[in-house]
Amino acid sequence: MKVFDDKHIKNVVFVGAHNSGKTTLAETMLFEAGLLNRRGTIEDKNTVSDFHDIEHERQASVFATPIHTEWRNYKINIIDTPGLDDFIGEIISSIRVGDTIATVINGRHGVEVGTEIIWNYIDKYNKPTLFIVNQIDHPDCSFDDAYKSIKNLVGNNTVQVQYPIQIDGAQCIIDVLKMKCYKFGTEGGKPEKLSIPKEEKIKADALHNELVEKAAENDEALMELYFEKGTLNENEMRQGIKAGMLNHDLFPVFCVSALHDMGSGRIMGFIDNVAPAAADLKPEQSVEGDTIVPKVEAPTSLFVFKTLYQPNLGQVNFFKVKSGEVTVNDKLTNARTGEQEVINQLFIMDGRIRQAVQKLTVGDIGATLKLKHTETNDSLYSGNSPITIKPIIYPEPRINRAITVGNKADEEKLSEALKRIHSQDPTVVLRYSKESKEQILSCQGELHLAIIDWMLKHDYKLQPIYSKPKIKYRETIQRSSTANYRHKKQSGGSGQFAQVHLKIEPLQAGMPEPEGFNIRGKEDVALPWGGKLVFYNCIVGGVIDARYIPSVMKGVLEVMEEGPLTGSFIRDVRVLLYDGKMHPVDSNDISFKIAGAHAFKEAFLNANPKLLEPINELTVKVPEEMIGGVMTDLQSRRSIIQGFDNLDHYQILKCTIPSAELFGYSTDLRSITQGKATFSSRFSSYQPVPNNIQKELIKAEV
């Protein structure tokens, strides 16, 4: 296969909401380039990019899939991404390595919530972006409304390059960059090039002039030329559009019918002639603070943006060459692990099809097999100076489930399978909770969970069981209390004896030291589960030997690890050991630990104990017209509204909500808003549980 240099490699990522037509457009572009003799369809389950069994079953993209085509001496790498935000990890990783983002808009619906979510990441990474309004030949398409929605999303820097019209029942596209009218037959394909109809000339000229002005604004030399001539020629306009895209200040808008192959060739021509190549992008800074020079002469650096496990192949790592070049048998170092990897094979991947190559150069995207120490987000480099590409920051999970399997023998197999799924998709997180003794699976939503479940059942032959995770309550006290306990045990020979007197108090920030006690020592313990224990040694007269004091504290901590109300951790208590007794023969460490534990438990139960529950800060982005239903639902979940912000036609609602009330919220919010709202949450603090709920929780533990 021909090796392309960085000036002739275009990396384009197709993003957009579900059912916008990304996969169909990618298939059509491969067909237009002559790489396919026949276009596949999603319904026939034979498209190049949607090749996984789960994608065939759901008839929707689940994974980001790299494919490529060649067009007029350029190599175009395309990454076809899913449209649902449950698979945001696949989308973000693709955006990260894209040079141009092609955002596909369903012309019947305009910008949808999925597009808005994706746009936030495009904007964050400052990526050159073009918009493509699809389904222009559908009776319900409204290009003007779709264009307005794009303008509402990204602002006044949008600019029309094309718009659709009908002429004598035939679908046409007016192109105001080339000032041509493209007329398509019923089968699409190569259009007839016509002059712009007289009735469209005024509109086309106005849009052309607007495009000229927008192009000129992005380059001082072009602006001077524009003032001098009053216009720009086509090449000068291309130069200005590219500059605007690179500055993230200009967003050209095109139109197509991907299904009927209308306008896709023109999109490919624009990608070739105008869209930024890898060589045009600004150099990145490595984690070490050095400039990663995107030149073939520079040391080699690769960024691994995706991992996939395929039957009969094993682990496939997809990467972008950020500098230098990589050849078969190269030895590169993993910047995270320090381990050396040998690149035994290099491939260009087109869905499930792989083409072996000997070399890939800077700017290109490829894949390799069976790296031993490398995962998604890793950097590989040559030479002695580490080159670490800044990693992708993935969003926090939104739902949690406790997960296990019915067959205990499969538990290790389940853990290994979930680790592999996490390797493919870092937004899938698995952790073991020592507190609740559960494996917790976290992901982006119910659909995301359904895909994980499908993979576990079909790919790993497991039968997972899901349940609501136990809420991590805490126990504390609301007033002071005293107790004493005598531990005495005689069973022949040396016995056990210890007696302790304790006083316990609620621990509050800034409270003064206790009065009326002779404080001999103080232990300030930051508890692993949050909060503190402050333990005072107030023993006088040697009634308890100093060597036994730590054992009393160990007994207290033992109870704090499993509180008497619900078995939850105890926090924020101070304990004063002020009296006791010992025996010269029978006293020992274990005796004082037992006595301390019993005394503390008794004092705790007499100190008006209180359950605390985790509270989350919740942010919900919801269309204005749907805010009422969202608020009603949140009020039923014991939330406290903190405030609102306005963002275009959305309300940003902020509230606090008990973690226990978030179970199932993702599904309910999607139902209430028809999938048009999004949310994020994070832990905030522990707050007292209402008395009626506390009684129910304690009763459930009995």
Secondary structure, DSSP 8 states (H G I E B T S, - for coil): -----GGGEEEEEEE-STTSSHHHHHHHHHHHTTS-SS---TTTT--SS--SHHHHHHTS--S-EEEEEEETTEEEEEEE--SSGGGHHHHHHHHHH-SEEEEEEETTT-S-HHHHHHHHHHHHHT--EEEEEE-TTSTT--HHHHHHHHHHHH-TTEEESEEEEEETTEEEEEETTTTEEEE--TT-SS-EEE---HHHHHHHHHHHHHHHHHHHTT-HHHHHHHHHHSS--HHHHHHHHHHHHHTT--EEEEE-BTTTTBSHHHHHHHHHHTS--GGGS--EE-TTS-EE--STTS--EEEEEEEEEETTTEEEEEEEEEESEEETT-EEEETTT--EEE----EEEETTEEEE-SEEETT-EEEEE--SS--TT-EEE-SSS------------SEEEEEEESSGGGHHHHHHHHHHHHHH-TT-EEEEETTTTEEEEEES-HHHHHHHHHHHHHTS---EEEE------EEEESS-EEEEEEEEE-SSSS-EEEEEEEEEEE--TT----SSS---EEEEEE-TTSSEEEEEE---TTSS-GGGHHHHHHHHHHHHTS-TTTS-EE-SEEEEEEEEE--TTT--HHHHHHHHHHHHHHHHHTS-EEEEEEEEEEEEEEEGGGHHHHHHHHHTTT-EEEEEEEETTEEEEEEEEEGGGGTTHHHHHHHHHTT--EEEEEEEEEEE--HHHHHHHHHHH-
